């Protein structure tokens, strides 16, 4: 009797996996492009919400990200801000 129960369980498992495979494939077909789009948008969102740059400099960095991709994001972290904003300047009092 245990042999029949094991065979029945294996058949049910095989049928279940056969039915579940297209559902998982469809889920992956939707999830993978969404993750890629979010990874592409991540640097743009980080720069847009950053306090390091303002105004036209921020727009220039975002356009560089769009047209030059991740290299511009690396340059952003190395170089931004190009010009030090007035509230970040340190004065020496003597």
PDB file of N, CA, C and O in Angstrom:
ATOM      1  N   UNK A   1       0.809  -1.188   0.000  1.00  0.00           N
ATOM      2  CA  UNK A   1       0.000   0.000   0.000  1.00  0.00           C
ATOM      3  C   UNK A   1       0.857   1.259   0.000  1.00  0.00           C
ATOM      4  O   UNK A   1       0.487   2.257  -0.618  1.00  0.00           O
ATOM      5  N   UNK A   2       1.987   1.227   0.678  1.00  0.00           N
ATOM      6  CA  UNK A   2       2.858   2.396   0.727  1.00  0.00           C
ATOM      7  C   UNK A   2       3.443   2.715  -0.646  1.00  0.00           C
ATOM      8  O   UNK A   2       3.704   3.876  -0.961  1.00  0.00           O
ATOM      9  N   UNK A   3       3.644   1.691  -1.451  1.00  0.00           N
ATOM     10  CA  UNK A   3       4.184   1.891  -2.786  1.00  0.00           C
ATOM     11  C   UNK A   3       3.179   2.640  -3.650  1.00  0.00           C
ATOM     12  O   UNK A   3       3.541   3.549  -4.397  1.00  0.00           O
ATOM     13  N   UNK A   4       1.898   2.246  -3.538  1.00  0.00           N
ATOM     14  CA  UNK A   4       0.856   2.939  -4.301  1.00  0.00           C
ATOM     15  C   UNK A   4       0.711   4.394  -3.855  1.00  0.00           C
ATOM     16  O   UNK A   4       0.521   5.279  -4.689  1.00  0.00           O
ATOM     17  N   UNK A   5       0.797   4.640  -2.576  1.00  0.00           N
ATOM     18  CA  UNK A   5       0.695   6.010  -2.066  1.00  0.00           C
ATOM     19  C   UNK A   5       1.874   6.849  -2.540  1.00  0.00           C
ATOM     20  O   UNK A   5       1.697   8.015  -2.891  1.00  0.00           O
ATOM     21  N   UNK A   6       3.070   6.275  -2.555  1.00  0.00           N
ATOM     22  CA  UNK A   6       4.252   6.998  -3.028  1.00  0.00           C
ATOM     23  C   UNK A   6       4.138   7.299  -4.513  1.00  0.00           C
ATOM     24  O   UNK A   6       4.472   8.400  -4.950  1.00  0.00           O
ATOM     25  N   UNK A   7       3.665   6.323  -5.301  1.00  0.00           N
ATOM     26  CA  UNK A   7       3.478   6.546  -6.739  1.00  0.00           C
ATOM     27  C   UNK A   7       2.424   7.608  -7.005  1.00  0.00           C
ATOM     28  O   UNK A   7       2.598   8.460  -7.875  1.00  0.00           O
ATOM     29  N   UNK A   8       1.324   7.555  -6.251  1.00  0.00           N
ATOM     30  CA  UNK A   8       0.276   8.555  -6.393  1.00  0.00           C
ATOM     31  C   UNK A   8       0.795   9.946  -6.051  1.00  0.00           C
ATOM     32  O   UNK A   8       0.471  10.918  -6.735  1.00  0.00           O
ATOM     33  N   UNK A   9       1.587  10.043  -5.013  1.00  0.00           N
ATOM     34  CA  UNK A   9       2.181  11.316  -4.624  1.00  0.00           C
ATOM     35  C   UNK A   9       3.130  11.835  -5.700  1.00  0.00           C
ATOM     36  O   UNK A   9       3.128  13.031  -5.994  1.00  0.00           O
ATOM     37  N   UNK A  10       3.935  10.966  -6.286  1.00  0.00           N
ATOM     38  CA  UNK A  10       4.840  11.363  -7.362  1.00  0.00           C
ATOM     39  C   UNK A  10       4.086  11.838  -8.596  1.00  0.00           C
ATOM     40  O   UNK A  10       4.493  12.805  -9.240  1.00  0.00           O
ATOM     41  N   UNK A  11       2.989  11.162  -8.928  1.00  0.00           N
ATOM     42  CA  UNK A  11       2.168  11.576 -10.070  1.00  0.00           C
ATOM     43  C   UNK A  11       1.554  12.947  -9.806  1.00  0.00           C
ATOM     44  O   UNK A  11       1.576  13.821 -10.674  1.00  0.00           O
ATOM     45  N   UNK A  12       1.007  13.133  -8.612  1.00  0.00           N
ATOM     46  CA  UNK A  12       0.436  14.438  -8.264  1.00  0.00           C
ATOM     47  C   UNK A  12       1.497  15.537  -8.290  1.00  0.00           C
ATOM     48  O   UNK A  12       1.232  16.646  -8.753  1.00  0.00           O
ATOM     49  N   UNK A  13       2.674  15.238  -7.805  1.00  0.00           N
ATOM     50  CA  UNK A  13       3.763  16.205  -7.822  1.00  0.00           C
ATOM     51  C   UNK A  13       4.175  16.543  -9.250  1.00  0.00           C
ATOM     52  O   UNK A  13       4.426  17.707  -9.563  1.00  0.00           O
ATOM     53  N   UNK A  14       4.245  15.542 -10.112  1.00  0.00           N
ATOM     54  CA  UNK A  14       4.592  15.777 -11.517  1.00  0.00           C
ATOM     55  C   UNK A  14       3.546  16.619 -12.224  1.00  0.00           C
ATOM     56  O   UNK A  14       3.890  17.532 -12.975  1.00  0.00           O
ATOM     57  N   UNK A  15       2.277  16.324 -11.993  1.00  0.00           N
ATOM     58  CA  UNK A  15       1.199  17.102 -12.610  1.00  0.00           C
ATOM     59  C   UNK A  15       1.192  18.523 -12.060  1.00  0.00           C
ATOM     60  O   UNK A  15       1.011  19.487 -12.804  1.00  0.00           O
ATOM     61  N   UNK A  16       1.388  18.641 -10.769  1.00  0.00           N
ATOM     62  CA  UNK A  16       1.416  19.977 -10.162  1.00  0.00           C
ATOM     63  C   UNK A  16       2.542  20.840 -10.710  1.00  0.00           C
ATOM     64  O   UNK A  16       2.334  22.018 -11.000  1.00  0.00           O
ATOM     65  N   UNK A  17       3.726  20.270 -10.853  1.00  0.00           N
ATOM     66  CA  UNK A  17       4.855  21.018 -11.401  1.00  0.00           C
ATOM     67  C   UNK A  17       4.639  21.357 -12.868  1.00  0.00           C
ATOM     68  O   UNK A  17       5.058  22.417 -13.333  1.00  0.00           O
ATOM     69  N   UNK A  18       3.989  20.462 -13.593  1.00  0.00           N
ATOM     70  CA  UNK A  18       3.703  20.724 -15.002  1.00  0.00           C
ATOM     71  C   UNK A  18       2.716  21.884 -15.145  1.00  0.00           C
ATOM     72  O   UNK A  18       2.855  22.708 -16.050  1.00  0.00           O
ATOM     73  N   UNK A  19       1.750  21.950 -14.283  1.00  0.00           N
ATOM     74  CA  UNK A  19       0.775  23.042 -14.312  1.00  0.00           C
ATOM     75  C   UNK A  19       1.406  24.333 -13.789  1.00  0.00           C
ATOM     76  O   UNK A  19       1.093  25.417 -14.281  1.00  0.00           O
ATOM     77  N   UNK A  20       2.276  24.228 -12.813  1.00  0.00           N
ATOM     78  CA  UNK A  20       2.871  25.402 -12.181  1.00  0.00           C
ATOM     79  C   UNK A  20       3.980  26.039 -13.024  1.00  0.00           C
ATOM     80  O   UNK A  20       4.249  27.231 -12.872  1.00  0.00           O
ATOM     81  N   UNK A  21       4.616  25.289 -13.891  1.00  0.00           N
ATOM     82  CA  UNK A  21       5.738  25.802 -14.691  1.00  0.00           C
ATOM     83  C   UNK A  21       5.365  27.008 -15.551  1.00  0.00           C
ATOM     84  O   UNK A  21       6.113  27.986 -15.550  1.00  0.00           O
ATOM     85  N   UNK A  22       4.250  26.995 -16.284  1.00  0.00           N
ATOM     86  CA  UNK A  22       3.914  28.188 -17.065  1.00  0.00           C
ATOM     87  C   UNK A  22       3.601  29.410 -16.198  1.00  0.00           C
ATOM     88  O   UNK A  22       3.900  30.543 -16.576  1.00  0.00           O
ATOM     89  N   UNK A  23       3.005  29.170 -15.050  1.00  0.00           N
ATOM     90  CA  UNK A  23       2.701  30.286 -14.146  1.00  0.00           C
ATOM     91  C   UNK A  23       3.999  30.918 -13.646  1.00  0.00           C
ATOM     92  O   UNK A  23       4.120  32.143 -13.622  1.00  0.00           O
ATOM     93  N   UNK A  24       4.963  30.102 -13.250  1.00  0.00           N
ATOM     94  CA  UNK A  24       6.254  30.619 -12.801  1.00  0.00           C
ATOM     95  C   UNK A  24       7.003  31.309 -13.935  1.00  0.00           C
ATOM     96  O   UNK A  24       7.645  32.338 -13.720  1.00  0.00           O
ATOM     97  N   UNK A  25       6.926  30.753 -15.131  1.00  0.00           N
ATOM     98  CA  UNK A  25       7.590  31.369 -16.279  1.00  0.00           C
ATOM     99  C   UNK A  25       6.972  32.732 -16.586  1.00  0.00           C
ATOM    100  O   UNK A  25       7.695  33.681 -16.893  1.00  0.00           O
ATOM    101  N   UNK A  26       5.657  32.840 -16.508  1.00  0.00           N
ATOM    102  CA  UNK A  26       4.999  34.126 -16.733  1.00  0.00           C
ATOM    103  C   UNK A  26       5.394  35.128 -15.657  1.00  0.00           C
ATOM    104  O   UNK A  26       5.638  36.297 -15.955  1.00  0.00           O
ATOM    105  N   UNK A  27       5.457  34.678 -14.415  1.00  0.00           N
ATOM    106  CA  UNK A  27       5.873  35.572 -13.329  1.00  0.00           C
ATOM    107  C   UNK A  27       7.292  36.073 -13.530  1.00  0.00           C
ATOM    108  O   UNK A  27       7.568  37.253 -13.316  1.00  0.00           O
ATOM    109  N   UNK A  28       8.187  35.198 -13.936  1.00  0.00           N
ATOM    110  CA  UNK A  28       9.568  35.622 -14.210  1.00  0.00           C
ATOM    111  C   UNK A  28       9.642  36.532 -15.428  1.00  0.00           C
ATOM    112  O   UNK A  28      10.451  37.459 -15.460  1.00  0.00           O
ATOM    113  N   UNK A  29       8.811  36.277 -16.421  1.00  0.00           N
ATOM    114  CA  UNK A  29       8.802  37.119 -17.622  1.00  0.00           C
ATOM    115  C   UNK A  29       8.344  38.537 -17.298  1.00  0.00           C
ATOM    116  O   UNK A  29       8.725  39.480 -17.991  1.00  0.00           O
ATOM    117  N   UNK A  30       7.551  38.698 -16.277  1.00  0.00           N
ATOM    118  CA  UNK A  30       7.119  40.027 -15.838  1.00  0.00           C
ATOM    119  C   UNK A  30       8.118  40.621 -14.850  1.00  0.00           C
ATOM    120  O   UNK A  30       8.433  41.807 -14.935  1.00  0.00           O
ATOM    121  N   UNK A  31       8.618  39.820 -13.918  1.00  0.00           N
ATOM    122  CA  UNK A  31       9.466  40.328 -12.842  1.00  0.00           C
ATOM    123  C   UNK A  31      10.846  40.758 -13.327  1.00  0.00           C
ATOM    124  O   UNK A  31      11.351  41.785 -12.874  1.00  0.00           O
ATOM    125  N   UNK A  32      11.463  40.019 -14.217  1.00  0.00           N
ATOM    126  CA  UNK A  32      12.825  40.341 -14.648  1.00  0.00           C
ATOM    127  C   UNK A  32      12.898  41.695 -15.360  1.00  0.00           C
ATOM    128  O   UNK A  32      13.783  42.484 -15.029  1.00  0.00           O
ATOM    129  N   UNK A  33      12.015  42.009 -16.322  1.00  0.00           N
ATOM    130  CA  UNK A  33      12.077  43.345 -16.927  1.00  0.00           C
ATOM    131  C   UNK A  33      11.774  44.464 -15.935  1.00  0.00           C
ATOM    132  O   UNK A  33      12.363  45.541 -16.024  1.00  0.00           O
ATOM    133  N   UNK A  34      10.855  44.222 -14.985  1.00  0.00           N
ATOM    134  CA  UNK A  34      10.566  45.248 -13.985  1.00  0.00           C
ATOM    135  C   UNK A  34      11.781  45.539 -13.107  1.00  0.00           C
ATOM    136  O   UNK A  34      12.057  46.696 -12.790  1.00  0.00           O
ATOM    137  N   UNK A  35      12.492  44.512 -12.721  1.00  0.00           N
ATOM    138  CA  UNK A  35      13.704  44.701 -11.920  1.00  0.00           C
ATOM    139  C   UNK A  35      14.758  45.456 -12.725  1.00  0.00           C
ATOM    140  O   UNK A  35      15.444  46.325 -12.186  1.00  0.00           O
ATOM    141  N   UNK A  36      14.890  45.132 -14.005  1.00  0.00           N
ATOM    142  CA  UNK A  36      15.856  45.846 -14.855  1.00  0.00           C
ATOM    143  C   UNK A  36      15.496  47.319 -15.000  1.00  0.00           C
ATOM    144  O   UNK A  36      16.377  48.179 -14.958  1.00  0.00           O
ATOM    145  N   UNK A  37      14.228  47.615 -15.167  1.00  0.00           N
ATOM    146  CA  UNK A  37      13.791  49.015 -15.276  1.00  0.00           C
ATOM    147  C   UNK A  37      14.047  49.748 -13.970  1.00  0.00           C
ATOM    148  O   UNK A  37      14.510  50.889 -13.981  1.00  0.00           O
ATOM    149  N   UNK A  38      13.753  49.110 -12.847  1.00  0.00           N
ATOM    150  CA  UNK A  38      14.002  49.755 -11.556  1.00  0.00           C
ATOM    151  C   UNK A  38      15.488  49.988 -11.311  1.00  0.00           C
ATOM    152  O   UNK A  38      15.870  51.014 -10.749  1.00  0.00           O
ATOM    153  N   UNK A  39      16.329  49.045 -11.729  1.00  0.00           N
ATOM    154  CA  UNK A  39      17.768  49.248 -11.591  1.00  0.00           C
ATOM    155  C   UNK A  39      18.259  50.384 -12.481  1.00  0.00           C
ATOM    156  O   UNK A  39      19.193  51.098 -12.114  1.00  0.00           O
ATOM    157  N   UNK A  40      17.638  50.558 -13.646  1.00  0.00           N
ATOM    158  CA  UNK A  40      18.034  51.653 -14.525  1.00  0.00           C
ATOM    159  C   UNK A  40      17.566  52.992 -13.954  1.00  0.00           C
ATOM    160  O   UNK A  40      18.250  54.004 -14.106  1.00  0.00           O
ATOM    161  N   UNK A  41      16.400  53.000 -13.297  1.00  0.00           N
ATOM    162  CA  UNK A  41      15.871  54.238 -12.725  1.00  0.00           C
ATOM    163  C   UNK A  41      16.499  54.600 -11.382  1.00  0.00           C
ATOM    164  O   UNK A  41      16.415  55.752 -10.958  1.00  0.00           O
ATOM    165  N   UNK A  42      17.119  53.652 -10.716  1.00  0.00           N
ATOM    166  CA  UNK A  42      17.668  53.891  -9.383  1.00  0.00           C
ATOM    167  C   UNK A  42      18.618  55.083  -9.321  1.00  0.00           C
ATOM    168  O   UNK A  42      18.433  55.932  -8.449  1.00  0.00           O
ATOM    169  N   UNK A  43      19.623  55.202 -10.191  1.00  0.00           N
ATOM    170  CA  UNK A  43      20.505  56.366 -10.101  1.00  0.00           C
ATOM    171  C   UNK A  43      19.777  57.681 -10.351  1.00  0.00           C
ATOM    172  O   UNK A  43      20.099  58.693  -9.729  1.00  0.00           O
ATOM    173  N   UNK A  44      18.808  57.677 -11.246  1.00  0.00           N
ATOM    174  CA  UNK A  44      18.058  58.904 -11.526  1.00  0.00           C
ATOM    175  C   UNK A  44      17.277  59.326 -10.290  1.00  0.00           C
ATOM    176  O   UNK A  44      17.253  60.508  -9.947  1.00  0.00           O
ATOM    177  N   UNK A  45      16.646  58.384  -9.624  1.00  0.00           N
ATOM    178  CA  UNK A  45      15.886  58.694  -8.415  1.00  0.00           C
ATOM    179  C   UNK A  45      16.797  59.151  -7.279  1.00  0.00           C
ATOM    180  O   UNK A  45      16.447  60.060  -6.526  1.00  0.00           O
ATOM    181  N   UNK A  46      17.955  58.526  -7.155  1.00  0.00           N
ATOM    182  CA  UNK A  46      18.888  58.926  -6.098  1.00  0.00           C
ATOM    183  C   UNK A  46      19.413  60.338  -6.323  1.00  0.00           C
ATOM    184  O   UNK A  46      19.528  61.113  -5.374  1.00  0.00           O
ATOM    185  N   UNK A  47      19.732  60.678  -7.565  1.00  0.00           N
ATOM    186  CA  UNK A  47      20.217  62.030  -7.858  1.00  0.00           C
ATOM    187  C   UNK A  47      19.088  63.040  -7.699  1.00  0.00           C
ATOM    188  O   UNK A  47      19.313  64.139  -7.191  1.00  0.00           O
ATOM    189  N   UNK A  48      17.881  62.689  -8.124  1.00  0.00           N
ATOM    190  CA  UNK A  48      16.753  63.613  -8.012  1.00  0.00           C
ATOM    191  C   UNK A  48      16.437  63.932  -6.550  1.00  0.00           C
ATOM    192  O   UNK A  48      15.992  65.039  -6.245  1.00  0.00           O
ATOM    193  N   UNK A  49      16.657  62.989  -5.652  1.00  0.00           N
ATOM    194  CA  UNK A  49      16.364  63.212  -4.232  1.00  0.00           C
ATOM    195  C   UNK A  49      17.581  63.661  -3.431  1.00  0.00           C
ATOM    196  O   UNK A  49      17.480  63.854  -2.219  1.00  0.00           O
ATOM    197  N   UNK A  50      18.717  63.828  -4.080  1.00  0.00           N
ATOM    198  CA  UNK A  50      19.949  64.172  -3.377  1.00  0.00           C
ATOM    199  C   UNK A  50      20.000  65.652  -3.027  1.00  0.00           C
ATOM    200  O   UNK A  50      19.446  66.490  -3.737  1.00  0.00           O
ATOM    201  N   UNK A  51      20.666  65.958  -1.933  1.00  0.00           N
ATOM    202  CA  UNK A  51      20.893  67.344  -1.531  1.00  0.00           C
ATOM    203  C   UNK A  51      22.274  67.837  -1.946  1.00  0.00           C
ATOM    204  O   UNK A  51      22.626  68.985  -1.674  1.00  0.00           O
ATOM    205  N   UNK A  52      23.052  66.996  -2.593  1.00  0.00           N
ATOM    206  CA  UNK A  52      24.407  67.370  -3.007  1.00  0.00           C
ATOM    207  C   UNK A  52      24.400  68.458  -4.076  1.00  0.00           C
ATOM    208  O   UNK A  52      25.242  69.356  -4.058  1.00  0.00           O
ATOM    209  N   UNK A  53      23.459  68.379  -4.996  1.00  0.00           N
ATOM    210  CA  UNK A  53      23.392  69.337  -6.094  1.00  0.00           C
ATOM    211  C   UNK A  53      22.002  69.941  -6.163  1.00  0.00           C
ATOM    212  O   UNK A  53      21.046  69.415  -5.593  1.00  0.00           O
ATOM    213  N   UNK A  54      21.912  71.060  -6.874  1.00  0.00           N
ATOM    214  CA  UNK A  54      20.623  71.723  -7.030  1.00  0.00           C
ATOM    215  C   UNK A  54      20.482  72.237  -8.450  1.00  0.00           C
ATOM    216  O   UNK A  54      21.466  72.386  -9.175  1.00  0.00           O
ATOM    217  N   UNK A  55      19.253  72.502  -8.832  1.00  0.00           N
ATOM    218  CA  UNK A  55      18.945  73.198 -10.070  1.00  0.00           C
ATOM    219  C   UNK A  55      19.483  72.557 -11.327  1.00  0.00           C
ATOM    220  O   UNK A  55      19.289  71.369 -11.583  1.00  0.00           O
ATOM    221  N   UNK A  56      20.180  73.396 -12.124  1.00  0.00           N
ATOM    222  CA  UNK A  56      20.640  72.940 -13.435  1.00  0.00           C
ATOM    223  C   UNK A  56      21.729  71.888 -13.332  1.00  0.00           C
ATOM    224  O   UNK A  56      21.857  71.043 -14.218  1.00  0.00           O
ATOM    225  N   UNK A  57      22.514  71.923 -12.267  1.00  0.00           N
ATOM    226  CA  UNK A  57      23.545  70.888 -12.113  1.00  0.00           C
ATOM    227  C   UNK A  57      22.897  69.520 -11.915  1.00  0.00           C
ATOM    228  O   UNK A  57      23.361  68.521 -12.465  1.00  0.00           O
ATOM    229  N   UNK A  58      21.820  69.480 -11.124  1.00  0.00           N
ATOM    230  CA  UNK A  58      21.100  68.223 -10.913  1.00  0.00           C
ATOM    231  C   UNK A  58      20.499  67.737 -12.232  1.00  0.00           C
ATOM    232  O   UNK A  58      20.554  66.547 -12.542  1.00  0.00           O
ATOM    233  N   UNK A  59      19.928  68.658 -13.006  1.00  0.00           N
ATOM    234  CA  UNK A  59      19.372  68.299 -14.307  1.00  0.00           C
ATOM    235  C   UNK A  59      20.452  67.776 -15.240  1.00  0.00           C
ATOM    236  O   UNK A  59      20.226  66.813 -15.972  1.00  0.00           O
ATOM    237  N   UNK A  60      21.620  68.399 -15.222  1.00  0.00           N
ATOM    238  CA  UNK A  60      22.724  67.943 -16.069  1.00  0.00           C
ATOM    239  C   UNK A  60      23.170  66.543 -15.675  1.00  0.00           C
ATOM    240  O   UNK A  60      23.452  65.723 -16.550  1.00  0.00           O
ATOM    241  N   UNK A  61      23.241  66.250 -14.382  1.00  0.00           N
ATOM    242  CA  UNK A  61      23.626  64.914 -13.937  1.00  0.00           C
ATOM    243  C   UNK A  61      22.573  63.877 -14.345  1.00  0.00           C
ATOM    244  O   UNK A  61      22.920  62.770 -14.758  1.00  0.00           O
ATOM    245  N   UNK A  62      21.300  64.233 -14.232  1.00  0.00           N
ATOM    246  CA  UNK A  62      20.244  63.290 -14.620  1.00  0.00           C
ATOM    247  C   UNK A  62      20.292  63.025 -16.119  1.00  0.00           C
ATOM    248  O   UNK A  62      20.141  61.881 -16.548  1.00  0.00           O
ATOM    249  N   UNK A  63      20.501  64.063 -16.919  1.00  0.00           N
ATOM    250  CA  UNK A  63      20.625  63.861 -18.369  1.00  0.00           C
ATOM    251  C   UNK A  63      21.858  63.019 -18.697  1.00  0.00           C
ATOM    252  O   UNK A  63      21.827  62.200 -19.615  1.00  0.00           O
ATOM    253  N   UNK A  64      22.933  63.220 -17.954  1.00  0.00           N
ATOM    254  CA  UNK A  64      24.130  62.396 -18.169  1.00  0.00           C
ATOM    255  C   UNK A  64      23.841  60.938 -17.834  1.00  0.00           C
ATOM    256  O   UNK A  64      24.317  60.035 -18.522  1.00  0.00           O
ATOM    257  N   UNK A  65      23.068  60.707 -16.786  1.00  0.00           N
ATOM    258  CA  UNK A  65      22.691  59.334 -16.437  1.00  0.00           C
ATOM    259  C   UNK A  65      21.873  58.714 -17.563  1.00  0.00           C
ATOM    260  O   UNK A  65      22.087  57.557 -17.925  1.00  0.00           O
ATOM    261  N   UNK A  66      20.938  59.478 -18.116  1.00  0.00           N
ATOM    262  CA  UNK A  66      20.071  58.934 -19.159  1.00  0.00           C
ATOM    263  C   UNK A  66      20.878  58.588 -20.404  1.00  0.00           C
ATOM    264  O   UNK A  66      20.668  57.537 -21.010  1.00  0.00           O
ATOM    265  N   UNK A  67      21.806  59.472 -20.789  1.00  0.00           N
ATOM    266  CA  UNK A  67      22.519  59.257 -22.046  1.00  0.00           C
ATOM    267  C   UNK A  67      23.829  58.489 -21.892  1.00  0.00           C
ATOM    268  O   UNK A  67      24.275  57.851 -22.845  1.00  0.00           O
ATOM    269  N   UNK A  68      24.448  58.535 -20.730  1.00  0.00           N
ATOM    270  CA  UNK A  68      25.734  57.864 -20.537  1.00  0.00           C
ATOM    271  C   UNK A  68      25.649  56.667 -19.594  1.00  0.00           C
ATOM    272  O   UNK A  68      26.630  55.947 -19.412  1.00  0.00           O
ATOM    273  N   UNK A  69      24.505  56.459 -19.008  1.00  0.00           N
ATOM    274  CA  UNK A  69      24.216  55.322 -18.165  1.00  0.00           C
ATOM    275  C   UNK A  69      24.998  55.365 -16.852  1.00  0.00           C
ATOM    276  O   UNK A  69      25.208  56.436 -16.282  1.00  0.00           O
ATOM    277  N   UNK A  70      25.426  54.196 -16.379  1.00  0.00           N
ATOM    278  CA  UNK A  70      25.976  54.058 -15.032  1.00  0.00           C
ATOM    279  C   UNK A  70      27.326  54.742 -14.854  1.00  0.00           C
ATOM    280  O   UNK A  70      27.708  55.048 -13.724  1.00  0.00           O
ATOM    281  N   UNK A  71      28.054  54.987 -15.930  1.00  0.00           N
ATOM    282  CA  UNK A  71      29.332  55.679 -15.792  1.00  0.00           C
ATOM    283  C   UNK A  71      29.125  57.069 -15.206  1.00  0.00           C
ATOM    284  O   UNK A  71      29.918  57.530 -14.385  1.00  0.00           O
ATOM    285  N   UNK A  72      28.063  57.730 -15.629  1.00  0.00           N
ATOM    286  CA  UNK A  72      27.770  59.065 -15.105  1.00  0.00           C
ATOM    287  C   UNK A  72      27.425  58.998 -13.621  1.00  0.00           C
ATOM    288  O   UNK A  72      27.738  59.929 -12.880  1.00  0.00           O
ATOM    289  N   UNK A  73      26.791  57.924 -13.173  1.00  0.00           N
ATOM    290  CA  UNK A  73      26.464  57.795 -11.760  1.00  0.00           C
ATOM    291  C   UNK A  73      27.733  57.650 -10.928  1.00  0.00           C
ATOM    292  O   UNK A  73      27.832  58.210  -9.837  1.00  0.00           O
ATOM    293  N   UNK A  74      28.689  56.908 -11.437  1.00  0.00           N
ATOM    294  CA  UNK A  74      29.977  56.770 -10.752  1.00  0.00           C
ATOM    295  C   UNK A  74      30.674  58.129 -10.688  1.00  0.00           C
ATOM    296  O   UNK A  74      31.214  58.506  -9.648  1.00  0.00           O
ATOM    297  N   UNK A  75      30.658  58.859 -11.797  1.00  0.00           N
ATOM    298  CA  UNK A  75      31.247  60.205 -11.803  1.00  0.00           C
ATOM    299  C   UNK A  75      30.506  61.134 -10.859  1.00  0.00           C
ATOM    300  O   UNK A  75      31.117  61.999 -10.232  1.00  0.00           O
ATOM    301  N   UNK A  76      29.204  60.966 -10.752  1.00  0.00           N
ATOM    302  CA  UNK A  76      28.419  61.796  -9.835  1.00  0.00           C
ATOM    303  C   UNK A  76      28.901  61.614  -8.399  1.00  0.00           C
ATOM    304  O   UNK A  76      29.085  62.589  -7.671  1.00  0.00           O
ATOM    305  N   UNK A  77      29.103  60.371  -8.001  1.00  0.00           N
ATOM    306  CA  UNK A  77      29.547  60.132  -6.630  1.00  0.00           C
ATOM    307  C   UNK A  77      30.987  60.589  -6.408  1.00  0.00           C
ATOM    308  O   UNK A  77      31.366  60.925  -5.286  1.00  0.00           O
ATOM    309  N   UNK A  78      31.788  60.604  -7.470  1.00  0.00           N
ATOM    310  CA  UNK A  78      33.162  61.059  -7.325  1.00  0.00           C
ATOM    311  C   UNK A  78      33.296  62.575  -7.407  1.00  0.00           C
ATOM    312  O   UNK A  78      34.163  63.148  -6.749  1.00  0.00           O
ATOM    313  N   UNK A  79      32.460  63.232  -8.199  1.00  0.00           N
ATOM    314  CA  UNK A  79      32.659  64.650  -8.501  1.00  0.00           C
ATOM    315  C   UNK A  79      31.608  65.595  -7.936  1.00  0.00           C
ATOM    316  O   UNK A  79      31.910  66.770  -7.728  1.00  0.00           O
ATOM    317  N   UNK A  80      30.420  65.145  -7.684  1.00  0.00           N
ATOM    318  CA  UNK A  80      29.343  66.060  -7.278  1.00  0.00           C
ATOM    319  C   UNK A  80      29.554  66.524  -5.852  1.00  0.00           C
ATOM    320  O   UNK A  80      30.000  65.726  -5.027  1.00  0.00           O
ATOM    321  N   UNK A  81      29.270  67.721  -5.529  1.00  0.00           N
ATOM    322  CA  UNK A  81      28.904  68.820  -6.401  1.00  0.00           C
ATOM    323  C   UNK A  81      30.140  69.418  -7.078  1.00  0.00           C
ATOM    324  O   UNK A  81      31.224  69.477  -6.498  1.00  0.00           O
ATOM    325  N   UNK A  82      29.945  69.852  -8.307  1.00  0.00           N
ATOM    326  CA  UNK A  82      31.058  70.444  -9.044  1.00  0.00           C
ATOM    327  C   UNK A  82      31.448  71.768  -8.410  1.00  0.00           C
ATOM    328  O   UNK A  82      32.631  72.081  -8.281  1.00  0.00           O
ATOM    329  N   UNK A  83      30.452  72.537  -8.019  1.00  0.00           N
ATOM    330  CA  UNK A  83      30.701  73.815  -7.355  1.00  0.00           C
ATOM    331  C   UNK A  83      30.120  73.714  -5.948  1.00  0.00           C
ATOM    332  O   UNK A  83      28.967  73.314  -5.786  1.00  0.00           O
ATOM    333  N   UNK A  84      30.892  74.066  -4.943  1.00  0.00           N
ATOM    334  CA  UNK A  84      30.442  73.959  -3.564  1.00  0.00           C
ATOM    335  C   UNK A  84      29.342  74.976  -3.295  1.00  0.00           C
ATOM    336  O   UNK A  84      29.540  76.170  -3.520  1.00  0.00           O
ATOM    337  N   UNK A  85      28.181  74.520  -2.814  1.00  0.00           N
ATOM    338  CA  UNK A  85      27.105  75.453  -2.508  1.00  0.00           C
ATOM    339  C   UNK A  85      27.501  76.394  -1.369  1.00  0.00           C
ATOM    340  O   UNK A  85      28.351  76.051  -0.547  1.00  0.00           O
ATOM    341  N   UNK A  86      26.890  77.574  -1.317  1.00  0.00           N
ATOM    342  CA  UNK A  86      27.276  78.556  -0.294  1.00  0.00           C
ATOM    343  C   UNK A  86      27.105  78.066   1.138  1.00  0.00           C
ATOM    344  O   UNK A  86      27.900  78.436   2.003  1.00  0.00           O
ATOM    345  N   UNK A  87      26.110  77.259   1.414  1.00  0.00           N
ATOM    346  CA  UNK A  87      25.897  76.812   2.795  1.00  0.00           C
ATOM    347  C   UNK A  87      26.910  75.757   3.226  1.00  0.00           C
ATOM    348  O   UNK A  87      26.939  75.396   4.402  1.00  0.00           O
ATOM    349  N   UNK A  88      27.729  75.258   2.331  1.00  0.00           N
ATOM    350  CA  UNK A  88      28.737  74.260   2.678  1.00  0.00           C
ATOM    351  C   UNK A  88      30.143  74.844   2.741  1.00  0.00           C
ATOM    352  O   UNK A  88      31.090  74.127   3.065  1.00  0.00           O
ATOM    353  N   UNK A  89      30.292  76.087   2.448  1.00  0.00           N
ATOM    354  CA  UNK A  89      31.620  76.687   2.507  1.00  0.00           C
ATOM    355  C   UNK A  89      32.029  76.872   3.965  1.00  0.00           C
ATOM    356  O   UNK A  89      31.221  77.240   4.818  1.00  0.00           O
ATOM    357  N   UNK A  90      33.263  76.617   4.214  1.00  0.00           N
ATOM    358  CA  UNK A  90      33.782  76.774   5.565  1.00  0.00           C
ATOM    359  C   UNK A  90      34.662  78.014   5.598  1.00  0.00           C
ATOM    360  O   UNK A  90      35.561  78.185   4.775  1.00  0.00           O
ATOM    361  N   UNK A  91      34.387  78.856   6.549  1.00  0.00           N
ATOM    362  CA  UNK A  91      35.190  80.055   6.697  1.00  0.00           C
ATOM    363  C   UNK A  91      36.078  79.909   7.903  1.00  0.00           C
ATOM    364  O   UNK A  91      35.707  79.304   8.909  1.00  0.00           O
ATOM    365  N   UNK A  92      37.243  80.468   7.782  1.00  0.00           N
ATOM    366  CA  UNK A  92      38.187  80.435   8.879  1.00  0.00           C
ATOM    367  C   UNK A  92      38.099  81.733   9.667  1.00  0.00           C
ATOM    368  O   UNK A  92      38.324  82.817   9.129  1.00  0.00           O
ATOM    369  N   UNK A  93      37.780  81.613  10.904  1.00  0.00           N
ATOM    370  CA  UNK A  93      37.697  82.793  11.751  1.00  0.00           C
ATOM    371  C   UNK A  93      38.993  82.936  12.534  1.00  0.00           C
ATOM    372  O   UNK A  93      39.467  81.995  13.171  1.00  0.00           O
ATOM    373  N   UNK A  94      39.537  84.109  12.469  1.00  0.00           N
ATOM    374  CA  UNK A  94      40.786  84.349  13.198  1.00  0.00           C
ATOM    375  C   UNK A  94      40.635  85.487  14.161  1.00  0.00           C
ATOM    376  O   UNK A  94      41.586  85.832  14.863  1.00  0.00           O
TER     377      UNK A  94
END
